[in-house]
Amino acid sequence: MTVRETLDFSSRCQGVGRRPKILKEVSARESAAGIIPDADIDIYMKAIAVEASKRSLQTDYILKIMGLEICADTMVGDAMIRGLSGGQKKRLTTAEMIVGPARAYFMDEISNGLDSSTTFQIISCFQQLTNISEYTMVISLLQPTPEVFDLFDDLILMAEGKIIYHGPRNEALNFFEEFGFICPERKEVADFLQEILSCKDQQQYWSGPNESYRYISPHELSSMFKENHRGRKLEEPIVSPKSELGKEALAFNKYSLQKLEMFKACGAREALLMKRTSMPRWLNWGFWISPMTYAEIGTVINEFHAPRWQKETIENITIGNRILINHGLYYSWHFYWISIGALFGSIILFYITFGLALDYITSKMTIPVMELPITFHKLNYYIDTPLEMLKQGYPTKRLQLLNNITGALRPGVLSALMGVSGAGKTTLLDVLAGRKTGGYIEGDIRIGGYPKVQETFVRILGYCEQADIHSPQLTEFVAEVLETVELDQIKDVLVGTPQKNGLSMEQRKRLTIAVELVSNPSVILMDEPTTGLDTRSAAIVIRAVKNICKTGRTVVCTIHQPSTEIFEAFDELILMKNGGKVIYSGPIGERSSKKISGVSKVKSNCNPAAWMMDVTSTSMEVQHNMDFAILYDESSQHRDTEELVEKLSIPIPNSEILSFSHRFPRNGWIQLKACLWKQNITYWRSPEYNLRRIMLTVISALVYGVLFWKRAKILNDEQDLFNVLGAMYLGSTTIGSYNHQSIIPFSTTERIVMYREKFAGMYSSWSYSFAQAAIEIPYVFIQVVLYTLIIYPSIGYYWTPHKFIWFFYTTFCSSLSYIYVGLLLVSLTPNVQVATILASFFNTMQTLFSGFILPAPQIPKWWVWLYYLTPTSWTLNALLTSQYGNIEKEVRAFGETKSVSIFLNDYFGFHKDKLSLVAAVLITFPFVLIILFSLSIEKFNFQKRLLNASIENEHLID
């Protein structure tokens, strides 16, 4: 969905609340006082009070105050397809809530991924809403700047589940000073309040003599607060009598919207196998509770009661009725209407069950390294203009996302890349790393003075993306690297799935850095390594990054809302503005002196990074009628940067261009073993995938064994053979279909990880593909063993070694083919949804051309080629022929008497002499599918690294 659609949907679901009553009351008072309301305000008030509006004026208002107008018609995107930037997604999450009529908001870490200027603007808006409209807001922030911190009225400070302080923000320092802790000069209050609770950091703020200091735990601080006059004052409103008027503000309905309107909003977003009379009597209930029963009854009654089926046979019964009787579906015409009612009832029942389920069920370093500087000169990046913008009159066919970027990144120098959300920071890193899969790049990029060659550059590059993408089932280890990023204490913890289990967000951030560090890269690019972390966690990450930089590596980080301490840990800064333009590139200096020279002094205790973002904002440019990009281009600092780039663009004497004898660090065999090792661990630690399909196999075998109990030994007419064929068809397609449907989401998750690791030069796509295919073999083998041991004696197949081996071999090849079809569909499609749709289409084609519904001799010649391309057709051929191809017992088939083997040859085209060919074809299918899967993984890359222009460039919309 686009940003606007997301907010419109949220607005429709939340309704208008008390706005109509408020509008009515305001209008009445204005009329009584003779006041004529402002036209614009009157229109706005009436528009937001309209119930169930598909397009809300409130949406446009929220888009404006949240700064999302520029990307209103942009898809949100995900890990595979680039859409909104991280900061814009975070703003969208907040906007989804405030677009409704709620008056109490609880917001958790809403500033993650936002620059300090944008955070200040949003919190300022919330402050006005709170003060003017008397909203109740509680907001948790991880790294608030002093300016943002000063916007709050009250402060709740917590640690270890206890409240340490709750009261006016401006009295918090006084509270701690009473107990001997003083905030130093140039120390941000928010950082001081968080660090004073840490046993490692508390002592440095102690103002008394060192010998009298002792660590005061959060439990003691909480008790001290309760005994303090501030804590006692907090209890007064709790114990005081309550006003009865407060009940009027309460909501007495669970939802703010009528059920019909919620349904409209959600709506705007969103073969006969066995003769029934052959089924054991005690299983008849299963026939009547299945919706497919009524679909089948209604369909056959509608068809075989038609005039063309009313000719009488020699038995004085119509042809249509004879067919219905033979298949146990002879019902009078009124059953047609019963079936229609039953199907509609099933739909309603499923919807009710689905709704109830949604409502009530919840899911549970000393290594030597090459020192290589990076220079980029007049770097430009363009993409094709989207069709929507061309229709709106945009003048050119290309949009420019990076505009004449010049800079240098040096070994041992920690560089910060900063700018407002959407300025092009991630785009610049992607271009430098070579991860853009589309668009047009102009300019000069040099590594160690030589022109950049992508194939060799990836060998010495580490790229820590904003999204922490890892295989959930793996643990993380390698002692030295773990110690560097402080993960050595949790080295055996599973990575897990974000926001579900495993590592926390800050641990995943450090793991992302460690993953890139183990390959000993010379260049490390980091996209927002501190986003989502509290001040201490961010400081740990930056301390680890600083240690990495000291080893002689070239390191650059994009960063949002750094504290003063974190910001001054960097050596140099590249500052960007909207439009992909640089407005500063150079050193930060001691205590940020370089950055602020020549301008008014920063206020005491003001965060220099936040101050910098504020004074260079677009509003300041408009206010002073200037363009900072032009001012920078004309400055001496820009000339110094040009000279530095020119100097570093000259190769060091006696140096050689970066080259490697092989594309990958290890040969193909070692890559394959490494990938197999990883896949083995991943599969072993994925019980939700493997145990589930094994259990389904066992349950299916038991159900089909009971349903078709000893049917293989009953051979009297063609229906008995069809019953056995139905059992074979059900067994192969049910298990196979579940296998390839279940592997699609599992393999898609691993594919995202593969894209990152493949780009990093860890292994080839062929090693990954063969490992992925090979690791399935033992699990499929276990499935088939369990299935065969249950189903073979239950149905009563012939107990001879030859027939048993044929049954096992055929089932194994069939199951393997289904698994590999799922892998192939993943490699050919951009996401799970499309792959699932194609899988459903594949199942339909399997059913139509398997020879079960229509045998090969009866398929039209222009379609019969699909029969031979269908794996299930060869499976049924092998299963039925191996069991009955040599059986000469005579049965009555369609009014004639003939042997079973002759009937198989005449009706199905199956002959025992062709079993060798069938066996070869069965094993060929998995090999062909593996090769196609490997080729598709090699050739197709669906991870879009091309941003929508509306996200990155505000000036392009002008």
JOKA-V226081 format. One record per residue. N is the residue number from 1. RES is the residue in one letter. SS is DSSP state (@ for helix, = for strand, . for the rest). PHI is phi in whole degrees, 0 to 359 (* if undefined). PSI is psi as a letter, one per 20 degrees, with the letter a starting at -180 (* if undefined). Layout:
N_RES_SS_PHI_PSI, N_RES_SS_PHI_PSI
This chain:
1_M_._*_q, 2_T_=_280_r, 3_V_@_298_g, 4_R_@_297_g, 5_E_@_297_h, 6_T_@_299_g, 7_L_@_288_h, 8_D_@_298_g, 9_F_@_296_g, 10_S_@_298_h, 11_S_@_295_g, 12_R_@_293_h, 13_C_@_290_h, 14_Q_@_279_i, 15_G_._75_a, 16_V_._250_i, 17_G_._60_c, 18_R_._268_j, 19_R_@_301_g, 20_P_@_300_g, 21_K_@_293_g, 22_I_@_296_g, 23_L_@_299_g, 24_K_@_297_g, 25_E_@_294_g, 26_V_@_297_g, 27_S_@_298_g, 28_A_@_296_g, 29_R_@_292_h, 30_E_@_296_g, 31_S_@_296_g, 32_A_@_294_h, 33_A_@_268_i, 34_G_._72_k, 35_I_._268_p, 36_I_._261_o, 37_P_._291_q, 38_D_._299_p, 39_A_@_300_g, 40_D_@_294_g, 41_I_@_294_h, 42_D_@_297_g, 43_I_@_296_g, 44_Y_@_295_g, 45_M_@_298_g, 46_K_@_289_h, 47_A_@_294_g, 48_I_._280_i, 49_A_._261_j, 50_V_._277_p, 51_E_._285_p, 52_A_._61_k, 53_S_._286_p, 54_K_._289_h, 55_R_._232_o, 56_S_._255_p, 57_L_@_294_h, 58_Q_@_299_h, 59_T_@_299_g, 60_D_@_298_h, 61_Y_@_293_g, 62_I_@_294_h, 63_L_@_303_h, 64_K_@_288_g, 65_I_@_287_h, 66_M_._268_j, 67_G_._70_k, 68_L_._252_j, 69_E_@_301_h, 70_I_@_294_h, 71_C_@_237_k, 72_A_._299_h, 73_D_._255_k, 74_T_._261_p, 75_M_=_298_q, 76_V_._296_g, 77_G_._83_r, 78_D_._208_a, 79_A_._292_h, 80_M_._264_h, 81_I_._245_p, 82_R_._292_p, 83_G_._224_d, 84_L_._288_q, 85_S_._286_r, 86_G_@_300_g, 87_G_@_294_h, 88_Q_@_291_h, 89_K_@_296_h, 90_K_@_294_h, 91_R_@_294_h, 92_L_@_296_g, 93_T_@_301_g, 94_T_@_293_g, 95_A_@_298_h, 96_E_@_302_h, 97_M_@_277_g, 98_I_@_281_i, 99_V_._288_i, 100_G_._270_a, 101_P_._269_j, 102_A_._298_q, 103_R_._240_j, 104_A_=_230_p, 105_Y_=_234_p, 106_F_=_236_o, 107_M_=_243_p, 108_D_=_251_o, 109_E_._53_l, 110_I_._284_i, 111_S_._265_j, 112_N_._300_p, 113_G_._84_i, 114_L_._258_q, 115_D_._285_r, 116_S_@_296_h, 117_S_@_295_g, 118_T_@_294_g, 119_T_@_301_g, 120_F_@_299_g, 121_Q_@_296_g, 122_I_@_292_g, 123_I_@_294_h, 124_S_@_298_g, 125_C_@_296_g, 126_F_@_296_h, 127_Q_@_297_g, 128_Q_@_293_g, 129_L_@_299_h, 130_T_@_293_g, 131_N_@_285_h, 132_I_@_276_g, 133_S_@_266_j, 134_E_._58_l, 135_Y_._283_q, 136_T_=_251_p, 137_M_=_228_p, 138_V_=_236_p, 139_I_=_233_p, 140_S_=_259_p, 141_L_._231_q, 142_L_._269_g, 143_Q_._227_m, 144_P_._289_p, 145_T_._284_r, 146_P_@_303_h, 147_E_@_295_g, 148_V_@_290_g, 149_F_@_300_h, 150_D_._288_i, 151_L_._283_i, 152_F_._275_q, 153_D_._271_g, 154_D_=_244_r, 155_L_=_228_p, 156_I_=_243_o, 157_L_=_252_p, 158_M_=_234_q, 159_A_=_202_p, 160_E_._54_k, 161_G_._77_j, 162_K_=_238_q, 163_I_=_276_p, 164_I_=_270_h, 165_Y_=_206_p, 166_H_=_212_o, 167_G_=_173_a, 168_P_=_303_p, 169_R_@_300_g, 170_N_@_287_i, 171_E_@_256_j, 172_A_@_295_g, 173_L_@_296_h, 174_N_@_298_h, 175_F_@_299_g, 176_F_@_285_h, 177_E_@_295_h, 178_E_._297_h, 179_F_._252_j, 180_G_._97_j, 181_F_=_248_p, 182_I_._237_p, 183_C_._280_p, 184_P_._291_r, 185_E_._294_q, 186_R_._65_j, 187_K_._261_p, 188_E_._294_p, 189_V_@_300_g, 190_A_@_298_g, 191_D_@_295_g, 192_F_@_301_g, 193_L_@_293_h, 194_Q_@_281_h, 195_E_@_285_h, 196_I_._292_i, 197_L_._270_i, 198_S_._268_p, 199_C_._294_h, 200_K_._280_h, 201_D_._251_i, 202_Q_@_294_h, 203_Q_@_297_h, 204_Q_@_294_i, 205_Y_@_258_j, 206_W_=_286_p, 207_S_._264_i, 208_G_._273_a, 209_P_._297_q, 210_N_@_300_h, 211_E_@_292_h, 212_S_@_267_i, 213_Y_._283_q, 214_R_._216_q, 215_Y_._292_p, 216_I_._257_o, 217_S_._286_r, 218_P_@_304_h, 219_H_@_297_g, 220_E_@_292_g, 221_L_@_298_h, 222_S_@_295_g, 223_S_@_294_h, 224_M_@_296_h, 225_F_@_292_g, 226_K_@_296_h, 227_E_@_278_i, 228_N_._287_q, 229_H_@_296_h, 230_R_@_290_h, 231_G_@_292_h, 232_R_@_292_h, 233_K_@_294_h, 234_L_@_294_h, 235_E_@_279_i, 236_E_@_301_g, 237_P_@_293_i, 238_I_@_284_h, 239_V_@_268_i, 240_S_._287_q, 241_P_._300_q, 242_K_._267_q, 243_S_._279_q, 244_E_@_290_h, 245_L_@_294_h, 246_G_@_297_h, 247_K_@_294_h, 248_E_@_294_h, 249_A_@_277_i, 250_L_._281_q, 251_A_._264_p, 252_F_._251_j, 253_N_._245_q, 254_K_._293_h, 255_Y_._241_q, 256_S_._274_i, 257_L_._233_q, 258_Q_._293_q, 259_K_@_302_h, 260_L_@_297_g, 261_E_@_291_h, 262_M_@_297_h, 263_F_@_297_g, 264_K_@_296_g, 265_A_@_295_g, 266_C_@_293_h, 267_G_@_296_h, 268_A_@_293_i, 269_R_@_266_h, 270_E_._257_*, 271_A_._*_q, 272_L_._299_p, 273_L_._261_h, 274_M_._206_q, 275_K_._299_p, 276_R_@_298_h, 277_T_@_287_i, 278_S_@_275_i, 279_M_._278_q, 280_P_._306_q, 281_R_@_300_h, 282_W_@_286_i, 283_L_@_255_j, 284_N_@_299_h, 285_W_@_300_h, 286_G_@_295_h, 287_F_@_292_g, 288_W_@_276_i, 289_I_@_269_i, 290_S_._275_p, 291_P_@_300_h, 292_M_@_297_h, 293_T_@_301_g, 294_Y_@_289_h, 295_A_@_295_g, 296_E_@_292_g, 297_I_@_298_g, 298_G_@_299_h, 299_T_@_292_g, 300_V_@_289_h, 301_I_@_296_g, 302_N_@_298_h, 303_E_@_278_g, 304_F_@_274_i, 305_H_._264_j, 306_A_._289_q, 307_P_@_304_h, 308_R_@_292_i, 309_W_@_253_j, 310_Q_._263_j, 311_K_._290_p, 312_E_=_272_q, 313_T_._267_a, 314_I_._293_i, 315_E_._269_j, 316_N_._58_k, 317_I_._224_q, 318_T_=_293_q, 319_I_@_299_g, 320_G_@_298_g, 321_N_@_294_h, 322_R_@_297_g, 323_I_@_297_g, 324_L_@_295_h, 325_I_@_295_g, 326_N_@_300_h, 327_H_._257_j, 328_G_._69_k, 329_L_._235_k, 330_Y_._275_o, 331_Y_._226_q, 332_S_._288_r, 333_W_._297_h, 334_H_@_295_i, 335_F_@_293_h, 336_Y_@_298_g, 337_W_@_287_h, 338_I_@_297_g, 339_S_@_296_g, 340_I_@_300_g, 341_G_@_297_g, 342_A_@_295_h, 343_L_@_292_g, 344_F_@_297_h, 345_G_@_297_h, 346_S_@_296_g, 347_I_@_300_g, 348_I_@_297_g, 349_L_@_298_g, 350_F_@_295_h, 351_Y_@_295_g, 352_I_@_296_g, 353_T_@_298_g, 354_F_@_299_g, 355_G_@_296_g, 356_L_@_296_h, 357_A_@_295_g, 358_L_@_298_h, 359_D_@_281_h, 360_Y_@_246_i, 361_I_._259_p, 362_T_._243_p, 363_S_._281_p, 364_K_._291_*, 365_M_._*_p, 366_T_._234_j, 367_I_._285_p, 368_P_._296_q, 369_V_._218_q, 370_M_._287_p, 371_E_._270_o, 372_L_._231_o, 373_P_._281_q, 374_I_=_243_p, 375_T_=_237_q, 376_F_=_222_p, 377_H_=_233_p, 378_K_=_48_l, 379_L_=_277_p, 380_N_=_234_q, 381_Y_=_221_p, 382_Y_=_235_q, 383_I_=_228_r, 384_D_=_294_p, 385_T_._295_p, 386_P_._301_q, 387_L_@_302_h, 388_E_@_298_h, 389_M_@_286_h, 390_L_@_296_h, 391_K_@_293_h, 392_Q_._278_j, 393_G_._98_j, 394_Y_._295_p, 395_P_._286_h, 396_T_._244_r, 397_K_._274_i, 398_R_=_233_q, 399_L_=_256_p, 400_Q_=_263_o, 401_L_=_260_h, 402_L_=_237_p, 403_N_=_235_o, 404_N_=_50_l, 405_I_=_279_p, 406_T_=_232_p, 407_G_=_185_r, 408_A_=_220_p, 409_L_=_240_p, 410_R_._247_q, 411_P_._297_p, 412_G_._77_j, 413_V_._246_o, 414_L_=_275_o, 415_S_=_254_p, 416_A_=_254_p, 417_L_=_247_o, 418_M_=_233_r, 419_G_=_162_r, 420_V_._293_r, 421_S_._301_p, 422_G_._87_j, 423_A_._284_i, 424_G_._112_j, 425_K_@_294_g, 426_T_@_295_h, 427_T_@_299_g, 428_L_@_298_g, 429_L_@_297_g, 430_D_@_297_g, 431_V_@_294_g, 432_L_@_297_h, 433_A_@_281_i, 434_G_._80_k, 435_R_._264_j, 436_K_._287_p, 437_T_._263_j, 438_G_._206_r, 439_G_._95_a, 440_Y_=_228_p, 441_I_=_247_p, 442_E_=_234_q, 443_G_=_119_a, 444_D_=_243_p, 445_I_=_241_p, 446_R_=_233_q, 447_I_=_243_o, 448_G_._63_k, 449_G_._94_i, 450_Y_=_257_q, 451_P_=_304_p, 452_K_._292_p, 453_V_._245_o, 454_Q_@_301_h, 455_E_@_298_h, 456_T_@_269_h, 457_F_@_297_h, 458_V_@_295_h, 459_R_@_288_h, 460_I_@_245_j, 461_L_=_251_p, 462_G_=_240_p, 463_Y_=_238_o, 464_C_=_265_o, 465_E_._283_r, 466_Q_._295_h, 467_A_._276_p, 468_D_._275_n, 469_I_._260_o, 470_H_._215_q, 471_S_._291_p, 472_P_._297_h, 473_Q_._269_i, 474_L_._270_q, 475_T_._262_r, 476_E_._240_p, 477_F_._204_a, 478_V_._113_o, 479_A_@_305_g, 480_E_@_295_g, 481_V_@_293_h, 482_L_@_299_g, 483_E_@_294_h, 484_T_@_298_g, 485_V_._257_j, 486_E_._60_l, 487_L_._245_j, 488_D_@_295_h, 489_Q_@_283_i, 490_I_@_233_k, 491_K_._294_h, 492_D_._256_j, 493_V_._277_p, 494_L_._296_q, 495_V_._299_g, 496_G_._76_a, 497_T_._256_p, 498_P_._306_p, 499_Q_._66_j, 500_K_._237_g, 501_N_._203_r, 502_G_._84_b, 503_L_._288_q, 504_S_._285_r, 505_M_@_298_g, 506_E_@_290_h, 507_Q_@_290_h, 508_R_@_294_h, 509_K_@_299_g, 510_R_@_291_h, 511_L_@_295_g, 512_T_@_302_g, 513_I_@_294_g, 514_A_@_295_h, 515_V_@_301_g, 516_E_@_285_h, 517_L_@_286_h, 518_V_._294_h, 519_S_._275_j, 520_N_._56_l, 521_P_._283_q, 522_S_._272_h, 523_V_=_235_p, 524_I_=_233_p, 525_L_=_252_p, 526_M_=_237_p, 527_D_=_258_o, 528_E_._53_m, 529_P_._291_i, 530_T_._254_i, 531_T_._295_p, 532_G_._88_j, 533_L_._251_q, 534_D_._283_r, 535_T_@_301_g, 536_R_@_293_g, 537_S_@_297_g, 538_A_@_297_h, 539_A_@_295_h, 540_I_@_297_g, 541_V_@_297_g, 542_I_@_293_h, 543_R_@_297_g, 544_A_@_295_g, 545_V_@_297_g, 546_K_@_297_g, 547_N_@_297_h, 548_I_@_297_g, 549_C_@_297_h, 550_K_@_293_i, 551_T_._279_j, 552_G_._98_j, 553_R_._275_q, 554_T_=_269_o, 555_V_=_232_p, 556_V_=_224_p, 557_C_=_231_p, 558_T_=_276_q, 559_I_._210_q, 560_H_._241_q, 561_Q_._49_l, 562_P_._287_q, 563_S_._289_r, 564_T_@_302_g, 565_E_@_298_g, 566_I_@_291_g, 567_F_@_298_g, 568_E_._281_i, 569_A_._285_i, 570_F_._277_q, 571_D_._266_g, 572_E_=_227_r, 573_L_=_223_p, 574_I_=_243_o, 575_L_=_251_p, 576_M_=_241_q, 577_K_=_240_r, 578_N_._302_p, 579_G_._102_j, 580_G_._70_k, 581_K_=_249_q, 582_V_=_271_p, 583_I_=_244_i, 584_Y_=_195_p, 585_S_=_212_o, 586_G_=_167_a, 587_P_=_289_q, 588_I_._274_g, 589_G_._88_r, 590_E_@_296_p, 591_R_@_54_k, 592_S_@_60_k, 593_S_@_290_h, 594_K_@_293_h, 595_K_@_294_h, 596_I_@_257_j, 597_S_._294_p, 598_G_._88_j, 599_V_._230_r, 600_S_._299_q, 601_K_._291_q, 602_V_._289_q, 603_K_._298_q, 604_S_._300_p, 605_N_._63_j, 606_C_._270_p, 607_N_._291_o, 608_P_@_297_h, 609_A_@_292_g, 610_A_@_293_g, 611_W_@_299_g, 612_M_@_299_g, 613_M_@_295_h, 614_D_@_289_g, 615_V_@_284_i, 616_T_._253_j, 617_S_._289_r, 618_T_@_299_h, 619_S_@_296_h, 620_M_@_291_h, 621_E_@_298_g, 622_V_@_293_g, 623_Q_@_298_h, 624_H_@_257_j, 625_N_._55_l, 626_M_._216_r, 627_D_._236_o, 628_F_@_297_h, 629_A_@_296_g, 630_I_@_292_g, 631_L_@_300_g, 632_Y_@_293_g, 633_D_@_301_h, 634_E_._265_j, 635_S_._271_r, 636_S_@_291_h, 637_Q_@_297_h, 638_H_@_295_h, 639_R_@_295_h, 640_D_@_298_g, 641_T_@_296_g, 642_E_@_299_g, 643_E_@_295_g, 644_L_@_296_g, 645_V_@_298_g, 646_E_@_297_h, 647_K_@_294_g, 648_L_@_285_i, 649_S_._280_i, 650_I_._265_p, 651_P_._300_q, 652_I_._294_p, 653_P_._306_q, 654_N_._69_j, 655_S_._274_r, 656_E_._237_q, 657_I_._297_q, 658_L_._297_p, 659_S_._207_q, 660_F_._224_q, 661_S_._287_h, 662_H_._230_q, 663_R_._293_h, 664_F_._243_q, 665_P_._297_h, 666_R_._237_q, 667_N_._287_r, 668_G_@_299_h, 669_W_@_294_g, 670_I_@_293_h, 671_Q_@_300_g, 672_L_@_297_g, 673_K_@_296_h, 674_A_@_295_g, 675_C_@_294_h, 676_L_@_295_g, 677_W_@_300_g, 678_K_@_295_g, 679_Q_@_296_h, 680_N_@_298_g, 681_I_@_294_g, 682_T_@_300_g, 683_Y_@_290_h, 684_W_@_295_h, 685_R_._260_k, 686_S_._238_m, 687_P_@_296_h, 688_E_@_296_h, 689_Y_@_266_g, 690_N_@_283_g, 691_L_@_295_h, 692_R_@_296_g, 693_R_@_287_h, 694_I_@_293_g, 695_M_@_296_h, 696_L_@_296_h, 697_T_@_299_g, 698_V_@_296_g, 699_I_@_296_g, 700_S_@_298_g, 701_A_@_297_g, 702_L_@_294_g, 703_V_@_296_g, 704_Y_@_291_h, 705_G_@_296_g, 706_V_@_289_g, 707_L_@_297_h, 708_F_._250_k, 709_W_._305_o, 710_K_._59_k, 711_R_@_291_h, 712_A_@_293_i, 713_K_@_266_i, 714_I_._260_o, 715_L_._229_n, 716_N_._241_h, 717_D_=_215_a, 718_E_@_296_h, 719_Q_@_294_h, 720_D_@_295_g, 721_L_@_293_h, 722_F_@_295_h, 723_N_@_298_g, 724_V_@_294_g, 725_L_@_298_h, 726_G_@_297_h, 727_A_@_296_g, 728_M_@_295_g, 729_Y_@_295_g, 730_L_@_300_g, 731_G_@_298_g, 732_S_@_287_h, 733_T_@_278_h, 734_T_@_297_g, 735_I_@_293_g, 736_G_@_298_g, 737_S_@_296_g, 738_Y_@_296_h, 739_N_@_299_g, 740_H_@_281_h, 741_Q_@_286_h, 742_S_@_282_h, 743_I_@_282_i, 744_I_@_298_g, 745_P_@_294_h, 746_F_@_295_g, 747_S_@_289_h, 748_T_@_296_g, 749_T_@_299_g, 750_E_@_291_h, 751_R_@_295_h, 752_I_@_299_g, 753_V_@_296_g, 754_M_@_299_h, 755_Y_@_302_g, 756_R_@_293_g, 757_E_@_288_h, 758_K_@_293_g, 759_F_@_297_h, 760_A_._287_i, 761_G_._78_k, 762_M_._286_h, 763_Y_._199_r, 764_S_._274_r, 765_S_@_294_h, 766_W_@_292_h, 767_S_@_297_g, 768_Y_@_298_g, 769_S_@_295_g, 770_F_@_293_h, 771_A_@_294_g, 772_Q_@_298_g, 773_A_@_288_g, 774_A_@_292_h, 775_I_@_292_i, 776_E_@_285_h, 777_I_@_300_g, 778_P_@_296_h, 779_Y_@_289_h, 780_V_@_294_h, 781_F_@_300_g, 782_I_@_297_g, 783_Q_@_304_g, 784_V_@_292_h, 785_V_@_300_g, 786_L_@_297_g, 787_Y_@_297_g, 788_T_@_294_g, 789_L_@_296_h, 790_I_@_270_g, 791_I_@_283_h, 792_Y_@_296_g, 793_P_@_286_h, 794_S_@_295_g, 795_I_@_280_h, 796_G_._90_k, 797_Y_._293_r, 798_Y_._290_p, 799_W_._272_m, 800_T_._233_q, 801_P_@_305_g, 802_H_@_299_g, 803_K_@_291_h, 804_F_@_296_g, 805_I_@_297_g, 806_W_@_300_g, 807_F_@_297_g, 808_F_@_296_g, 809_Y_@_299_g, 810_T_@_296_g, 811_T_@_296_h, 812_F_@_296_g, 813_C_@_298_g, 814_S_@_296_g, 815_S_@_296_h, 816_L_@_295_h, 817_S_@_297_g, 818_Y_@_298_g, 819_I_@_300_g, 820_Y_@_289_h, 821_V_@_297_g, 822_G_@_300_g, 823_L_@_298_g, 824_L_@_297_g, 825_L_@_295_h, 826_V_@_297_g, 827_S_@_290_h, 828_L_@_262_i, 829_T_._233_q, 830_P_._280_h, 831_N_._205_r, 832_V_@_297_g, 833_Q_@_298_g, 834_V_@_294_g, 835_A_@_298_h, 836_T_@_294_h, 837_I_@_298_g, 838_L_@_294_h, 839_A_@_296_g, 840_S_@_296_g, 841_F_@_296_g, 842_F_@_299_g, 843_N_@_298_g, 844_T_@_298_g, 845_M_@_295_h, 846_Q_@_299_g, 847_T_@_295_g, 848_L_@_290_h, 849_F_@_246_k, 850_S_._276_i, 851_G_._90_j, 852_F_._278_g, 853_I_._284_g, 854_L_._227_o, 855_P_._294_r, 856_A_@_304_g, 857_P_@_298_h, 858_Q_@_260_i, 859_I_._282_p, 860_P_._306_q, 861_K_._301_h, 862_W_._284_i, 863_W_._245_i, 864_V_@_294_h, 865_W_@_297_h, 866_L_@_292_h, 867_Y_@_299_g, 868_Y_@_284_i, 869_L_@_269_i, 870_T_._266_o, 871_P_@_302_h, 872_T_@_295_h, 873_S_@_296_g, 874_W_@_288_h, 875_T_@_296_g, 876_L_@_296_h, 877_N_@_301_g, 878_A_@_294_g, 879_L_@_296_g, 880_L_@_288_g, 881_T_@_290_g, 882_S_@_294_h, 883_Q_@_275_g, 884_Y_@_236_j, 885_G_._295_h, 886_N_._249_j, 887_I_._272_p, 888_E_._259_j, 889_K_._298_p, 890_E_=_272_p, 891_V_=_228_r, 892_R_=_265_o, 893_A_=_232_o, 894_F_._53_l, 895_G_._86_i, 896_E_=_244_q, 897_T_=_249_p, 898_K_=_206_r, 899_S_=_288_q, 900_V_@_298_g, 901_S_@_298_g, 902_I_@_292_h, 903_F_@_298_g, 904_L_@_299_h, 905_N_@_288_g, 906_D_@_287_g, 907_Y_@_272_g, 908_F_@_258_i, 909_G_._80_k, 910_F_._265_p, 911_H_._221_p, 912_K_@_296_h, 913_D_@_290_i, 914_K_@_261_j, 915_L_@_297_h, 916_S_@_297_g, 917_L_@_296_g, 918_V_@_298_g, 919_A_@_298_g, 920_A_@_295_g, 921_V_@_294_h, 922_L_@_300_g, 923_I_@_281_h, 924_T_@_289_h, 925_F_@_305_g, 926_P_@_300_g, 927_F_@_295_g, 928_V_@_296_g, 929_L_@_294_h, 930_I_@_298_g, 931_I_@_296_g, 932_L_@_297_g, 933_F_@_298_g, 934_S_@_294_g, 935_L_@_297_g, 936_S_@_293_g, 937_I_@_298_h, 938_E_@_290_g, 939_K_@_267_h, 940_F_._255_p, 941_N_._227_o, 942_F_._265_j, 943_Q_._276_n, 944_K_._291_p, 945_R_._243_l, 946_L_._225_o, 947_L_._275_q, 948_N_._293_p, 949_A_@_299_h, 950_S_@_293_i, 951_I_@_282_h, 952_E_@_264_h, 953_N_._224_o, 954_E_@_291_h, 955_H_@_292_i, 956_L_@_286_i, 957_I_@_275_i, 958_D_._302_*
